[in-house]
Structures are given as structure tokens and as C-alpha cells.
Amino acid sequence: VSWIGIARYRNGKDAGTMLAGTQATGTVTITSATPERITGEIDVSDADGRIRGRFGAQRLQERP
């Protein structure tokens, strides 16, 4: 992994975090996956920051 990009929506605003993948450590666990939604937990950090918590995301549909 060369980098990790986390896009999120919080308090009515888009926010993002970039972590250097070659220096990042941690885990991402998928707890549920359906054709419409993915949920899980993340705990990843590098020298500059950390992302930790539960997440849910709508799966995007593939376009032909």
C-alpha cells in the first residue's frame, strides 16, 4: 500500500485524511457487506495521524 485515503462526511462537511501507506500500521475489519452497504471498523495510524472508529458506506454500483 503506497497511501491510504479516507473520505468522510462529518458535521455537514466533507473531510479527508491521507496516511502514508508505507509507514501506516493497523487494521481495517469489514463486519458486514451487502450489495448496497459495507460496515466495519478501522484503526490505522502513521507518524502524522490516526483514523479510528466504526464506519458505514454505501456501495457504488458498477456502470457498464
N, C-alpha and C positions, 0 to 999 in steps of 0.2 A: 504494500500500500504506500503510495507516494504522498497522499494527503487525505484528510477527512474533512468533508464539508457538511455542516449541519445547518439546515434552513428551518426556521421555526416562526410561528406566529404567536406573539405574546402581547397582551395589553393593547390589542388593536393595531399592532405594528409588526411588520416583517423584521426579523432579526437573523443574523447568521454568525456562525463561528467556524473558523478554519483551524485545524490542528495539523501539525507536520506528521504525516503518517509514519515516516521512518523513525521518528522519535516518540511516537504515541504508544501508550500501553493501555490495556483494559479489555473490556468485553462489551459485546452487543448481543443480547439474547432476544430472539423472537418468541413471544409467548402465545401468539395466535395469528393465524393467517387465513383469510377468506378471499374469494375473488374480488371483494370490494374493499377490504381493510386489513391492515397489518398493525399489531400492537407488540410492544416489547419493552425492554429496559436497556439503558445504556450507561456505562461508566467508563469513559475514556479520557485520558489526560496526556499532556505533553508539558514541556518546560514553561509554556506561556499560558496555559489554561486547562480547564476541566469541564466536561459535559457529563452530567449525572442525573438520572431520573427515568420516569416512565414516559413512553411516547405512544402515539397513535397516528396513523397516516392512512389517507385514502389512497388506494392503488389506482394508478392511472391506467386507462385502457389502451392497449396497443392499437395503432392505426394501420390499416392495410397498406 
